[in-house]
Amino acid sequence: MKDSTTVARVPGGCELLSHRACDDALFYGGDSHEDLGASMVNGMAVINTRLPAYTPIWVIVPDKSTAYLHPDKQFWAQAAARSDTPNILVNFRQALRDKVIDLYPATNTHVSTTGYLRIGELLLSQIRSIEQARPTGETQSR
């Protein structure tokens, strides 16, 4: 049921969600339990090679089900290794280990303001890393 939503029990939910029914959270019914796979990583690499004058920064935000219920997916690690993109899943999983409340609110399926701020920090760090790696005096289109 792709267009539906479901409610699922979140391990340690009351430490992570501020909603009064904090053990349970709302998820999209169409969230995939399967990993994104190598073909997606390969596609990203192909696009990167087609843009030699640019340094693409891929921002792939894990869905709420992945962050809370299915964190063992390897796509984000593979993409980070192959395309030097920020690993948002590992960052979000660390936030959950640190007991960040409402990374995704319990009653919504979208990233919270806290989540967006974390993504912004990752992107800023990635941009700074690219800028520092560039030889002095070189300019590059973005």
N, C-alpha and C positions, 0 to 999 in steps of 0.2 A: 504494500500500500504506500505508494510513493508520496502522495499528498497528505497523508495522515500524520498525526503526532501520537506519541506513546509516552507513558509514564513508566519509569524504571527506577529501581532501587539503586542508589549510589553508595558504594562502600565508604563509610565515614562521612556520609552526607551532611550530618549536622555540624561537622567541623569545617565544611566547605561551602555550605549554602545557608543563607540567612532566612529563607522562607520558613514559615512555621511548620510545614510538612517537609522538613529538610532532609529526611532520609530518601525522599523521592524527587525526581526531577523530570522535566519535560524534554523529550527528544523527538526529532523528525523521524517518522516511520521509514523514510527512504534512506536514512544514513546507512552506509555500507559497513558491514562487519569485515569485509575483505580489504586488503591493502590496495593501494593505487597501482602498484606494479612497475616493472622495469620499463614498459613501453612509454609511460609518462615521463620517466627520467630521461629515456632516450630522446623523446620528442623535445624536451627542454634543451638537451645538449645540441640537437640539430638546429634549433632556433638560435642558440647562442653562437654557433659557428656561422650562421647567416648574417650576424650583426657584428662584424669584426671591429667596427668603429665605436661600438658601444659596450658598456658593461651592464648587462641586464641583472636586475636583482629580483629573483622570483620570490613572491610572497604567497605561500600556500598555507592557509589557515586551517588547522584541523577542525573538523566538526565536533560538536559537543560530545557525541557518542565516543569518538576516538579519544578525546582528552580524558574523559571520565571512566569509560567502560572498556575500551579496546586500545590501550596505549602501546601494545606491542608491535604496532605497524612499523615497518622498516622504511617506508617511502621517504620520510623526512630525513633520515640519516643518509640514505642513498643520494637524495637530491643535494644535500649539503656537501657531501663528499665529491660529487661529480660536477655540480654547477656552482659551488661555493655560495649557496643560498642560506639564509638564516634557518636554523632548525627550530621552528616555532613549537613543534610538538614537544621537544625535549625541554624547552623553556617553560611551556605550560605545565608539563608534568612536574617540573621543579617547583613551580608556583603551588601546585596542589600538595606536594610534599611539605612545602613551607606553610601550608594551611591558609593560603590566600582565599578569602571568602568571596564567593560570587564572581569567579573568573568568567563563567557563563552563569547568569542568574538561573535559579531553579525553575522559575516560571516563564522562561524565555529560551529560545534556541540559538540566539545570537550572542556573540562575544560582548561582555560588559565593557564599560569605560575602562576598568582596570585592565582587561584583556587588550583593548586597543592601545592603551599606554605602554604595555609590555611590548606589543608589536612595534610601536613607534620607536622604543628604545633599541630594539634589535636592528631595525632599519637604519637608525642613526649610527649605530656602531658599525654596521656593514658599510655604510657610505664613508665613514671616517677611515675604515680599514682600506678601502679602495683608494681613497685620496692619498693615504700615507704610502701605499705600495707604488703609486705612480711616480715615475722618474721626475726629478725637479725640472720645472719649466715646461713639462708636457701638458698640453691641454687636450681634453677629450670631450666630444659631444655627448650629451646625455639625453 
